[in-house]
Every structure is written in structure tokens, then in C-alpha cells.
Amino acid sequence: MTSSFKIAIAGLGTVGGGVVKALALRGEDLSRRAGRRLEIVGVSARDKNKARGFAVKGWTDDPLSLAKGDADMVVELIGGEEGIARQLVETALANKKHVVTANKALLAKHGLQLAQLAEKNGVTLKFEAAAAGGIPIVKALREGLIAHGVDAVKGILNGTCNYILTEMESSGRSFADVLKEAQAKGYAEADPTLDVGGGDTAHKLALLASLAFGTVPNLDAVAVEGIEHITPDDIAFASEFGYRIKLLGVARRIGNKIDQKVHPAMVKVRAALANVPGAANGVLVDAGEAGSFFFSGRGAGEAPTASAVIADIVEAAGGVLSPVFGRPASDLSRLAPADGKQAVSSWYLRFEVLDVPGVLASIAGHLAEAGVSIESMIQRVRAPGAPVAIVMITHETAQAAVERALKAIAASDKVRARPCMIPMES
Ligand SMILES: NC(=O)c1ccc[n+]([C@@H]2O[C@H](COP(=O)([O-])OP(=O)(O)OC[C@H]3O[C@@H](n4cnc5c(N)ncnc54)[C@H](OP(=O)(O)O)[C@@H]3O)[C@@H](O)[C@H]2O)c1
């Protein structure tokens, strides 16, 4: 074997610890695959004295020094779109070191600039672990599914949301209840906003869309809605109609524009995406004439995420230096965002109304006025005096028209809560 490939790792938490352990356990085989001995020459984290469950060799208090030493590669596993993580990646690339990261927030925000920096310095920047954890979807989009182009990517990209929705369905409990339990079990962060609000899915979607369509990652163009407003009623009604609610990230090409959105969606119970359970992830790629491809597996956690990081390390050590987003940075286009409000689908609508004469007629009137026609309806009476749930499935209608009708309906004093609208996935 030729000279060793020197690796510096910043961040020794869930993912960094997993990478160090995997290299300790399987380093010989991985080195043979890379064609060079993989050697960790430096590590850094916040607290030198933390018990980590593995031998810490080559410690430095200053992560930035890793980007200035003799390492061939810096592995950034600290996280965050700014601060030390960004500084470290920029310094490493500027010093002609390859970089591997799992940091979706950093790449979704600064992807183009970092790709340009990597190219200028003749090094690579790899990020398989940044989207869908252990699922090799980055490689699939960057190299595998390129012959016929990609028309759409749809994914369950956040394990916390999928766990919460799965638990709500199996137990009938509320969002708040299940979230609290997920936090106690360590499946959800103390501040869950980025997960349940859809922001984390948006970061990953922006990266997948860039790989799929050859565009500059554009986080600002992703319309984002989370799962906080989903009720046990919505989940029960979905089941009655033969659907399951999932938080999806969806990117699709519409003419010469790209539509990117994150939102809860009704997915037919027999569809592959409806059967991604618990904290797992799933991604469906519509690759034109090549057909549809479905990937699923563990999207987070120590071993799956370390698996993706190790794949990137071995590939780069073996000399495979593919362009960051699959094309030279100068070739990435800036396609205009599509007007997502014109996207057409059937809709699930739920209204909480007072059980008084004329309410249903008034809702139907507003819907008709906006050109929204109803395919089916369920009305459920609860205790006397309590609000009644009215649920409707619409025929295919543009989002803007449904929103117009719901705005008028919500203004009525007979409507007790903000009406809920969820698209039905075709
Ligand atoms: N966890 C997952 O399943 C997963 C999945 C996909 C992607 N990712 C991404 O992977 C990255 C790491 O996530 P993680 O879950 O491994 O995080 P984590 O467990 O919180 O670990 C973060 C590590 O960074 C170190 N660190 C934090 N601030 C630092 C600073 N200012 N200077 C030096 N070191 C610092 C911490 O040091 P101490 O240990 O000393 O506190 C810790 O070792 C993030 O970008 C995340 O989005 C994670």
C-alpha cells in the first residue's frame, strides 16, 4: 500500500464517535478498499475529559488546527450552519484538504460557495450522511440515476417526525403527548422546532433537489410546513379514507422551474412511502424513463450515519473526487422556483364547526365560489354542544383556490379552529 491517508475528525458525538469506532473495528478492511491505510491523525471536540467509550488519540483543543496540519482530510461532525463548523470546512478546503461532513444545515445554506472553494483548491467535499443518514441517496442521485434525468424526489427525511406520526397512529394519542414521550426517550431534541417544524427536512430536500436537478441548493425556495397541527382526528380520518399522514419533502421539476416543499401529506396506505415505519427514512426518485426507485432505511443514529461518513472517507481516500453536487459548480443552474400555490392535487379538508343549521351550506358555498368541488364527505357528531368535525376530500384543485375558500370559511364565528388542509399524494 502507498502512504497512509491522514484523517482529522472534529466532533466526537453521536456521529463522530461512530466513525472513530468503525475505523478502529474495521480499519484494515476499509484501508484495503481505499488502497491506502486510513489513519486518524487528529481529533477535537469541546470537552477533552468527557467519557466517550473509545480511545481518544491525537486530541487538540482547537478544531481549526486540524485544518492547518498535515491531514489529507478533515471530517466535520460538529454541526451548525455557521460558527466553528463553517470556519473549519472553509479553512480545510482553502488548505487543500478533502472534507467529509454530515452537516445539512451548512451545505443547504452555503453549498454553492463551498463547492466553488473545493473546486478552486482541487479537493472534494462529500456529504452522504447529510441526507437520509445511512441511505446512500446522495450517491444514487449524484452518480447512479443520471442517464434519464430526474423528474421528482419525494422523501420522508426526518425520523423524529415519522416516529411521532407513527406513534400517533398506533396509539391514538395527541401530537403533544407523543412528542413529550419521544423527548423523554431521546428520540426528539429538547428543542424540537427544527424537526417538527419541517426545517430539517427542508435542509435535506434542498441538497437532494440540487443533486437531482443540477441546481444551486436553494433553501429559501422551499415552502415549509410542519406536523404540529396534525390531530388524532386527522390520522383517524386518513385511515378511514385509506391513507396515512406522512411529513414529506417533495421536489419536482415543472417545466423549467423547480417546486420544493415540505408538508404533511396523505399517502395511500399501500404506497411504499406510507410503509416507512417509526424513525426510518424513505426516498422515492422518479428517474424518467429509467422508472421509479425507492430507498428506505435508518436515517439517523450512530451506526447508520457513521456508515455514510465512512463510505465518503473511503471513496475520497481511493481518489474518487466527484464534483460536490454532481456537476462543476459553474454548471449548477439557478432555475426559478415554481409557484407552489398553483400545484394541483386533491385535498383533505377538516373543519371544526358548531352544530347549528346552515354551517355546512355556508362551507359548501365558499368552496363552490372558489371553484373547489367535493368528492366525498364525513360529518362526525361528538358530545351535544361540542364542535362537529366535518371532513371533505376535494377533486383536483390548485392550492391557491383551496386557501382562498378556507380563508373565507375561517372568518365565520361558527368555525371553532383554523381549518386543516392536507394534500393527497397521487
Ligand atoms: N445524530 C445523527 O443521527 C445525525 C444524522 C445525520 C446527520 N447528523 C449531523 O452530524 C453532525 C453531528 O451530529 P451529532 O448528532 O453527532 O452531534 P453531537 O452528538 O451533538 O456531537 C457534536 C460534537 O461536536 C462537538 N462540539 C460542539 N461544539 C463544538 C465546538 N465549539 N468546538 C469543538 N467541538 C464542538 C461536541 O463536543 P463534546 O462531545 O465535547 O460535547 C460533540 O463531540 C451534525 O451536523 C448533524 O446534523 C447527525
Ligand as a Chemical Component Dictionary entry (heavy atoms), coordinates in Angstrom:
data_LIG
# 
_chem_comp.id                   LIG 
_chem_comp.type                 NON-POLYMER 
_chem_comp.pdbx_formal_charge   0 
_chem_comp.three_letter_code    LIG 
# 
loop_
_chem_comp_atom.comp_id 
_chem_comp_atom.atom_id 
_chem_comp_atom.alt_atom_id 
_chem_comp_atom.type_symbol 
_chem_comp_atom.charge 
_chem_comp_atom.model_Cartn_x 
_chem_comp_atom.model_Cartn_y 
_chem_comp_atom.model_Cartn_z 
_chem_comp_atom.pdbx_ordinal 
LIG N1  N1  N 0  -27.033 12.225 15.065 1  
LIG C1  C1  C 0  -27.473 11.815 13.890 2  
LIG O1  O1  O 0  -28.138 10.783 13.793 3  
LIG C2  C2  C 0  -27.154 12.594 12.651 4  
LIG C3  C3  C 0  -27.643 12.139 11.417 5  
LIG C4  C4  C 0  -27.317 12.825 10.248 6  
LIG C5  C5  C 0  -26.535 13.951 10.332 7  
LIG N2  N2  N 1  -26.102 14.406 11.534 8  
LIG C6  C6  C 0  -25.265 15.613 11.566 9  
LIG O2  O2  O 0  -23.985 15.255 12.076 10 
LIG C7  C7  C 0  -23.425 16.357 12.762 11 
LIG C8  C8  C 0  -23.057 15.917 14.172 12 
LIG O3  O3  O 0  -24.224 15.465 14.829 13 
LIG P1  P1  P 0  -24.165 14.618 16.183 14 
LIG O4  O4  O 0  -25.526 14.059 16.355 15 
LIG O5  O5  O -1 -23.002 13.707 16.185 16 
LIG O6  O6  O 0  -23.957 15.775 17.239 17 
LIG P2  P2  P 0  -23.489 15.641 18.757 18 
LIG O7  O7  O 0  -23.684 14.264 19.270 19 
LIG O8  O8  O 0  -24.089 16.770 19.481 20 
LIG O9  O9  O 0  -21.905 15.873 18.661 21 
LIG C9  C9  C 0  -21.351 17.132 18.360 22 
LIG C10 C10 C 0  -19.869 17.065 18.635 23 
LIG O10 O10 O 0  -19.316 18.339 18.327 24 
LIG C11 C11 C 0  -18.522 18.784 19.425 25 
LIG N3  N3  N 0  -18.596 20.243 19.500 26 
LIG C12 C12 C 0  -19.679 21.010 19.688 27 
LIG N4  N4  N 0  -19.344 22.309 19.690 28 
LIG C13 C13 C 0  -18.007 22.351 19.493 29 
LIG C14 C14 C 0  -17.067 23.397 19.411 30 
LIG N5  N5  N 0  -17.428 24.678 19.517 31 
LIG N6  N6  N 0  -15.769 23.069 19.198 32 
LIG C15 C15 C 0  -15.389 21.776 19.090 33 
LIG N7  N7  N 0  -16.242 20.738 19.158 34 
LIG C16 C16 C 0  -17.535 21.032 19.366 35 
LIG C17 C17 C 0  -19.117 18.142 20.655 36 
LIG O11 O11 O 0  -18.121 18.082 21.672 37 
LIG P3  P3  P 0  -18.353 17.338 23.085 38 
LIG O12 O12 O 0  -18.578 15.894 22.758 39 
LIG O13 O13 O 0  -17.097 17.559 23.820 40 
LIG O14 O14 O 0  -19.557 17.997 23.691 41 
LIG C18 C18 C 0  -19.522 16.779 20.094 42 
LIG O15 O15 O 0  -18.449 15.880 20.151 43 
LIG C19 C19 C 0  -24.473 17.473 12.685 44 
LIG O16 O16 O 0  -24.199 18.301 11.583 45 
LIG C20 C20 C 0  -25.771 16.716 12.446 46 
LIG O17 O17 O 0  -26.744 17.486 11.796 47 
LIG C21 C21 C 0  -26.401 13.743 12.690 48 
# 
loop_
_chem_comp_bond.comp_id 
_chem_comp_bond.atom_id_1 
_chem_comp_bond.atom_id_2 
_chem_comp_bond.value_order 
_chem_comp_bond.pdbx_ordinal 
LIG N1  C1  SING 1  
LIG C1  O1  DOUB 2  
LIG C1  C2  SING 3  
LIG C2  C3  SING 4  
LIG C2  C21 DOUB 5  
LIG C3  C4  DOUB 6  
LIG C4  C5  SING 7  
LIG C5  N2  DOUB 8  
LIG N2  C6  SING 9  
LIG N2  C21 SING 10 
LIG C6  O2  SING 11 
LIG C6  C20 SING 12 
LIG O2  C7  SING 13 
LIG C7  C8  SING 14 
LIG C7  C19 SING 15 
LIG C8  O3  SING 16 
LIG O3  P1  SING 17 
LIG P1  O4  DOUB 18 
LIG P1  O5  SING 19 
LIG P1  O6  SING 20 
LIG O6  P2  SING 21 
LIG P2  O7  DOUB 22 
LIG P2  O8  SING 23 
LIG P2  O9  SING 24 
LIG O9  C9  SING 25 
LIG C9  C10 SING 26 
LIG C10 O10 SING 27 
LIG C10 C18 SING 28 
LIG O10 C11 SING 29 
LIG C11 N3  SING 30 
LIG C11 C17 SING 31 
LIG N3  C12 SING 32 
LIG N3  C16 SING 33 
LIG C12 N4  DOUB 34 
LIG N4  C13 SING 35 
LIG C13 C14 SING 36 
LIG C13 C16 DOUB 37 
LIG C14 N5  SING 38 
LIG C14 N6  DOUB 39 
LIG N6  C15 SING 40 
LIG C15 N7  DOUB 41 
LIG N7  C16 SING 42 
LIG C17 O11 SING 43 
LIG C17 C18 SING 44 
LIG O11 P3  SING 45 
LIG P3  O12 DOUB 46 
LIG P3  O13 SING 47 
LIG P3  O14 SING 48 
LIG C18 O15 SING 49 
LIG C19 O16 SING 50 
LIG C19 C20 SING 51 
LIG C20 O17 SING 52 
# 
